[in-house]
Amino acid sequence: MKVQKSKGTRDLLPADMLRFRAIESVFRDACLAWDFKEVRTPTIEYLHLFTSAGTLTPSTLGKVYSFLDWDGWSGERVVLRPDGTIPVARLYIDNLSKQKQARLFYVNNIFIFEETGRENRERWQCGAELIGSGDAASDVQLITIALETLNKLGVENIKITLSHAGVIRALLGGFGLNAQEQGKVFDQILDGDVAVLERLSDQTPELVQLLKPLLDLKGKTPGFLKNLRALFDHKIPEFAPALDNFTAIADLLSTLGYKYEIDMSSGRGFEYYTGLIFQVFAGETKIGGGGRYDVLIPQMGGADVPACGFALYVDPLMELIKTTPVKTQKVIVTANDGTAAAATALEIVKQLHKAGLVASLETGDIRDTTAWQLKVDSKSPQFVLTDKSGKNAGEVKTVEDVLKIIGGSR
């Protein structure tokens, strides 16, 4: 029977890894330029990390990979991390909470069960978290890092959609729900169950008639947000602070010349967010998202610290970018039978590496037509160099002579 890979997983071949590393490198450079520091969290975390604070909706928790981690006669339920932000928040609470501000980034995989197996169950993310800053400029800073990365990678047709969890929560507060009920309805809305509003219409039909169109409404300017005041401000006092924050972010993005679309129903999948929610698309392909989560760290037992973050999704990005192979000279070194020749050949390969060349020791038929070939023999001529065409061969005396002909960094 043929051995197959698990459903929902993928092999990354050499060409795939070129694109993966290109994304990783560009993202890392962008984060370092903004003074973010790299971290890495464990692949396995305790399940209660994602349940005790109510950070993930039931529909998301139903898709985690969970199992018992036995320790003697007792067991603790653990999961393969289904989210990148929550483990970083834990890392901050455990190790960095004395810092007034932490600017952290990571390249991690997450695991989400998908029934058909046609979509990836293991997904890679490039994420950044800005902990300890609560102003609009911090949210926009993250969008800027995302755009810098995508532009450097040559991704085209980038579109940003904006929503605001604070605005939605403030509006839900007008229904007179308690905190638990409001959180449940909010999660249902983010899971795409807009029909939940119909079940609230008996209580406040007028508010439902205002809120339902809002979730379907789209606009492209801060003026769209300012117009919302006329609809809701006199009905829900808590609405104003959230709207002011959303407007400030939109104003700043417009001033910077960033193109975006306001879509209040675009917050799906961001359960623990409290303020801005943004998603990034390349055409119709979703390639990233993030926002503000000011209550997450205190809910997890940390201090009352504001925070925001985002992630770029590596898997769809790999399908969108083109990579150019690194143009470097490559040398294939061969040796005739014998320990002395093999030892000399290995030493030469090491010297070629120091000179900045790609070099390997190979045996058998050489079919690579893009590489120089250097034959090492235990008898004269000891070194014979053949060019990339395979037609011109000549004796060379030393490795220095090889470098003069081929070129190198020294």
Helices and strands as residue ranges (DSSP letters): H 14-33, E 37-38, E 44-46, H 48-51, H 58-61, E 65-71, E 74-80, H 85-91, I 92-96, E 102-111, E 122-131, H 136-153, E 158-164, H 165-173, H 179-190, G 194-200, H 205-216, E 218-219, H 222-226, H 228-232, H 239-255, E 261-263, E 276-282, E 285-292, H 296-299, E 307-313, H 314-318, E 330-335, H 339-354, E 358-361, E 372-376, E 383-386, E 393-396, H 399-406
